[in-house]
């Protein structure tokens, strides 16, 4: 019987949604909380299951276009002067994935006021966008240093004032009715919110396979890379290099497909790192470097929390471990580091050395060889995999550059182009 890889869709979406909000306590659980409010409103209004599913998914990913910690904090504080940019970026990223394309317009319009719409609330896109707008607004109004039931009435009164201008009056009414329940507010601010959404959300019993997991990993590949122009093609390069090395090493087909997913996810923990550190042109301070070293920890915890992805979590997150135990963050030794993780480590080092960074230009083959050879001689890297890389260097390097050029074209000609003021209008 052919081996399969299956994961729960709700588990996957919740974990990937959560990592985007770990960069600062101010925004922790923002997308989860927004999704909870939106889901409860949809249930209270007895909306159709498909519409409820779309609202829940869009709410979990509604800020996916806010790619830096700084931008997310600015949005949360109502200080962002152009909320359109992150919604357009969100739509662009989501529409690349066939089964997420249906929510891309909802994400695109989740900051659009009610009085800016020409059609009525019977339009599912308008209905869904308005519910997420209200939910997002409520969550941002919450003072995290104040007991929730001591502020809930003030939040409700603020929302009421937005009726018929910013928000549709029917949606406001559904929320006001919902807000009378103390359990709603207590669940919303509970530390167990992840479990509540997993157990009571619309995807409790829905599983997806390798193809759909791979597609969403492509989405996060772009999200991770596009945080900074200096890493705009890094993940695509690491993933492709890891795939080529896996093929040459003779791994099974399922393992090769899995390592591509691991490559796409390997730096997902960098979503928690401020761009002020990622793009610093000079040498990092000890404190800054300690923050950077956390990213693989968050990669592991995010992926390991998704049932069925434990092996992919290891392959993705152990790429800064060294065979002698001197790596980070787990300080595993060669007995604890599997082949997939060893391949990912070599792929990551090769790709990083060949790229331009704020503090240096990309290296040529000879310089890359010197750096990697030194680490191999010190027994930090797997010699077999290093030899595979340099025995097939031209072919691997060429294929990596092809994949990176595709990513760079998308980044420069589509992703960055949306900051054009003329393209920041609703459509």
C-alpha positions in Angstrom: 0.0 0.0 0.0 1.4 3.4 -1.0 2.3 5.6 1.9 0.3 8.8 2.3 0.7 12.1 4.2 -2.5 13.5 5.7 -3.1 16.4 8.1 -6.1 18.1 9.6 -6.9 21.2 7.7 -8.0 23.2 10.8 -4.8 22.2 12.6 -2.7 23.3 9.6 -4.4 26.7 9.2 -4.4 27.5 12.9 -0.7 26.8 13.3 0.3 28.7 10.3 -1.9 31.6 11.2 -0.5 31.7 14.7 3.2 32.0 13.8 2.5 35.2 11.9 1.3 36.9 15.2 4.2 35.7 17.5 6.5 38.7 16.8 5.1 40.9 19.5 2.8 40.3 22.6 0.6 43.2 21.3 -0.5 41.2 18.3 -0.3 37.6 19.7 -3.4 35.6 18.7 -4.8 38.5 16.6 -5.8 36.4 13.7 -7.1 33.6 15.9 -9.2 36.0 17.9 -10.5 37.7 14.7 -11.4 34.2 13.4 -13.2 33.3 16.6 -15.3 36.5 16.5 -16.1 36.0 12.8 -17.0 32.3 13.3 -19.3 33.1 16.3 -21.1 35.9 14.3 -21.5 33.5 11.3 -23.0 30.8 13.6 -25.2 33.3 15.3 -26.6 34.4 11.9 -27.0 30.8 10.8 -25.0 31.3 7.6 -24.6 28.5 5.1 -21.7 26.1 5.9 -19.6 27.1 2.8 -19.9 30.8 3.6 -19.0 30.1 7.2 -15.9 28.1 6.1 -14.8 30.9 3.8 -15.2 33.5 6.6 -13.2 31.4 9.0 -10.4 30.7 6.6 -10.2 34.3 5.4 -10.2 35.6 9.0 -7.3 33.2 10.0 -5.3 34.6 7.0 -6.7 38.1 6.8 -3.4 39.9 7.6 -1.2 37.6 5.5 -0.2 40.5 3.3 1.3 42.4 6.3 4.7 40.8 5.9 6.7 42.5 8.6 6.3 42.6 12.4 6.5 46.4 12.2 3.6 46.6 9.7 1.4 44.3 11.7 2.0 46.3 14.9 1.2 49.5 13.0 -2.1 48.0 11.7 -3.0 46.8 15.2 -2.6 50.3 16.6 -4.9 51.9 13.9 -1.8 53.9 12.8 -1.3 52.5 9.3 -2.0 55.2 6.8 -2.6 52.9 3.9 -4.4 49.7 4.9 -4.9 48.9 1.2 -1.4 47.7 0.6 -1.5 44.7 2.9 -5.0 43.6 1.6 -3.8 43.7 -2.0 -0.7 41.8 -1.1 -2.9 39.3 0.7 -5.1 38.8 -2.3 -2.1 38.4 -4.6 -0.6 35.7 -2.4 -3.8 33.8 -1.8 -4.9 33.8 -5.4 -1.8 31.8 -6.3 -3.4 28.8 -4.5 -6.4 27.3 -6.2 -8.3 26.3 -3.1 -7.6 29.6 -1.4 -8.4 31.8 -4.4 -12.1 31.9 -3.3 -11.2 33.8 -0.1 -8.7 36.2 -1.8 -11.4 38.8 -2.5 -12.6 38.6 1.1 -9.1 39.3 2.3 -8.8 42.1 -0.3 -11.9 43.9 1.0 -11.7 43.3 4.8 -11.0 47.0 5.4 -13.6 48.3 3.0 -16.4 50.3 4.7 -20.0 49.5 4.2 -20.9 52.8 2.6 -18.2 52.2 -0.1 -20.1 49.2 -1.4 -22.6 49.5 -4.3 -24.2 46.1 -3.8 -26.1 44.7 -0.9 -25.2 42.4 2.0 -26.7 39.4 0.1 -23.4 39.3 -1.9 -21.3 36.7 -0.1 -18.1 38.6 -0.7 -19.5 41.7 0.9 -21.1 39.8 3.8 -17.9 38.0 4.6 -15.7 41.0 4.2 -18.0 43.0 6.5 -18.0 40.3 9.2 -14.2 40.2 9.2 -13.9 44.0 9.2 -16.1 44.1 12.4 -14.2 41.1 13.9 -10.8 42.7 13.2 -12.0 46.0 14.6 -13.3 44.5 17.8 -10.1 42.5 18.4 -7.9 45.6 17.9 -10.1 47.6 20.4 -9.3 45.1 23.2 -6.9 46.4 25.8 -4.7 43.4 26.7 -3.8 44.8 30.1 -7.4 45.1 31.2 -9.9 42.4 32.2 -12.1 41.8 29.3 -15.5 42.1 31.0 -14.5 45.5 32.3 -14.2 46.8 28.7 -16.7 44.8 26.7 -19.5 47.3 27.1 -17.3 50.1 25.8 -16.2 48.0 22.8 -19.8 47.3 21.9 -20.7 51.0 22.1 -17.9 51.9 19.8 -19.0 49.3 17.3 -22.6 50.5 17.4 -21.4 54.0 16.4 -20.0 52.5 13.2 -23.4 51.1 12.1 -24.6 52.0 8.6 -21.4 53.8 7.8 -18.4 51.6 8.3 -20.4 48.4 9.1 -23.7 47.0 7.9 -26.4 47.4 10.5 -27.4 43.7 10.3 -23.9 42.5 11.1 -23.6 45.0 14.0 -26.9 43.6 15.3 -25.7 40.0 15.1 -22.5 41.1 17.0 -24.5 43.0 19.7 -26.7 40.0 20.3 -23.6 37.8 20.6 -21.8 40.2 22.9 -24.4 39.8 25.7 -22.9 36.4 26.5 -20.0 36.5 29.0 -18.8 33.2 27.7 -18.1 34.8 24.3 -15.7 37.3 25.7 -14.1 34.8 28.1 -13.5 32.3 25.3 -12.2 35.1 23.0 -9.4 36.0 25.5 -8.8 32.4 26.8 -5.3 30.9 26.6 -7.1 27.8 25.2 -8.4 29.6 22.1 -6.4 27.4 19.7 -8.1 24.3 21.1 -11.5 25.9 21.0 -11.1 26.8 17.3 -9.6 23.4 16.5 -12.5 21.5 18.2 -15.4 23.8 17.2 -14.2 25.2 13.9 -15.6 24.1 10.5 -12.6 21.9 9.6 -12.7 19.6 12.6 -13.0 16.5 10.5 -11.4 17.6 7.2 -8.0 16.2 6.1 -5.8 17.3 3.2 -3.1 15.4 1.4 0.4 16.0 0.2 -0.6 18.1 -2.9 -2.6 20.6 -0.9 0.0 20.8 1.8 2.6 21.5 -0.8 0.5 24.3 -2.3 0.1 26.1 1.0 3.8 25.6 1.7 4.4 27.5 -1.6 2.3 30.3 -0.2 4.4 30.5 2.9 7.6 30.2 0.9 6.7 33.5 -0.8 5.5 35.1 2.4 8.7 34.2 4.2 11.0 35.4 1.4 9.1 38.6 0.6 9.7 39.9 4.1 13.0 41.4 2.8 14.5 42.1 -0.6 17.7 40.4 0.7 15.8 37.1 1.1 13.4 37.4 -1.8 14.6 34.2 -3.4 16.2 32.4 -0.5 13.6 29.8 0.4 12.9 28.9 -3.3 16.6 28.3 -3.6 16.9 26.2 -0.5 13.9 24.1 -1.4 15.1 23.4 -4.9 18.7 22.6 -3.8 17.3 20.2 -1.1 15.1 18.4 -3.7 18.1 18.0 -6.1 20.3 16.6 -3.3 17.5 14.3 -2.2 17.2 12.9 -5.7 20.9 12.4 -6.0 21.0 10.7 -2.6 18.4 8.3 -3.7 15.5 9.2 -1.3 12.1 7.7 -2.0 9.5 9.8 -3.9 7.4 10.6 -0.8 10.5 11.8 1.0 11.6 14.0 -1.9 8.1 15.6 -2.0 8.2 16.0 1.7 11.6 17.6 1.7 10.4 20.2 -0.8 7.6 21.1 1.7 10.2 21.2 4.5 12.4 23.5 2.4 9.5 25.8 1.8 8.8 26.0 5.5 12.3 25.9 6.8 12.5 29.7 7.7 8.9 30.2 8.7 10.1 31.1 12.2 11.6 34.2 10.6 8.1 35.7 10.5 8.7 36.4 14.2 11.9 38.4 13.6 11.7 42.2 13.1 13.0 43.4 9.7 15.2 45.9 11.6 17.3 42.9 12.5 17.0 40.9 9.3 18.0 43.9 7.2 20.7 45.3 9.5 23.7 46.2 7.3 26.3 45.9 10.0 27.3 43.3 12.5 24.5 42.1 14.8 24.8 42.7 18.5 24.7 39.7 20.9 21.1 40.4 21.8 20.1 40.7 18.1 21.9 37.4 17.3 20.1 35.7 20.1 16.8 36.7 18.5 17.8 35.4 15.1 18.7 32.1 16.7 15.1 31.7 17.8 13.7 31.4 14.3 14.4 27.6 13.9 12.8 27.0 17.3 9.6 28.7 16.1 9.8 26.8 12.8 9.9 23.5 14.7 7.1 24.3 17.2 4.8 25.6 14.4 5.2 22.5 12.2 5.5 20.0 15.0 2.1 21.2 16.3 0.5 20.0 13.1 -0.3 16.3 13.4 1.4 14.3 10.6 4.2 16.8 9.9 6.6 15.8 12.6 9.3 14.5 10.2 8.9 17.5 8.0 9.2 19.7 11.2 12.6 18.1 11.9 13.9 18.4 8.3 12.8 22.0 8.2 13.9 23.2 11.7 17.2 21.4 12.2 19.0 23.3 9.4 21.3 25.2 11.9 22.1 22.1 13.9 25.7 20.7 13.6 26.8 17.1 13.8 29.1 17.9 16.8 26.2 19.4 18.8 27.4 23.0 18.4 24.4 24.1 16.4 21.1 25.7 17.5 18.5 25.8 19.0 18.5 22.1 20.2 22.2 21.3 20.1 21.5 17.8 18.7 24.4 15.6 17.7 24.9 13.3 14.7 22.9 10.5 16.2 19.9 12.8 16.5 20.1 14.5 13.1 18.5 12.5 10.2 19.4 12.5 6.5 16.7 15.0 5.6 17.9 17.5 8.1 21.5 17.1 7.0 20.5 17.7 3.4 18.6 20.8 4.4 21.6 22.2 6.3 23.9 21.9 3.2 21.2 23.4 1.0 20.7 26.3 3.3 24.4 27.1 3.6 25.0 26.8 -0.1 22.0 29.1 -1.0 22.8 31.7 1.7 26.5 32.0 0.7 25.6 32.4 -3.0 23.1 35.3 -2.2 23.7 39.0 -1.7 23.1 40.0 1.9 23.1 43.5 3.6 26.6 42.9 5.0 28.3 41.2 2.0 28.0 40.2 -1.7 27.2 36.7 -2.8 30.2 34.3 -3.1 31.4 32.4 -6.2 31.9 28.6 -6.3 35.5 28.7 -5.0 34.7 30.8 -2.0 31.6 28.7 -1.2 33.6 25.6 -1.4 36.2 26.9 1.0 33.5 27.8 3.6 31.7 24.5 3.3 34.9 22.4 3.1 36.1 24.0 6.4 32.8 23.0 8.1 33.0 19.5 6.6 36.6 19.1 7.8 35.5 20.1 11.3 32.8 17.4 11.1 30.0 19.9 11.3 28.4 18.8 8.0 27.7 15.4 6.4 30.6 14.8 4.0 28.5 12.6 1.7 26.0 15.3 1.0 28.7 18.0 0.6 30.4 15.8 -2.0 27.0 15.3 -3.8 26.7 19.1 -4.0 30.1 19.8 -5.4 30.2 16.7 -7.7 27.0 18.0 -9.3 27.5 21.7 -8.6 26.9 23.2 -12.0 23.6 21.3 -12.5 22.3 22.1 -9.1 23.4 25.7 -9.2 21.7 26.2 -12.6 18.4 24.7 -11.4 18.4 26.7 -8.2 19.0 29.9 -10.2 16.1 29.0 -12.5 13.7 28.6 -9.6 15.0 31.8 -7.9 14.6 33.8 -11.1 10.9 32.8 -11.2 10.5 33.9 -7.6 12.4 37.2 -8.2 10.2 38.0 -11.3 7.1 37.5 -9.2 8.5 39.5 -6.3 9.7 42.5 -8.4 7.0 42.7 -11.1 3.9 41.8 -9.1 4.5 41.9 -5.4 6.4 45.1 -5.2 4.4 46.7 -8.0 1.3 47.0 -5.8 2.7 49.9 -3.8 1.9 52.0 -6.8 -0.8 54.4 -5.5 -2.9 53.9 -8.5 -3.1 50.1 -7.7 -4.3 50.6 -4.2 -8.0 51.1 -5.1 -10.7 48.6 -4.5 -11.7 46.5 -7.4 
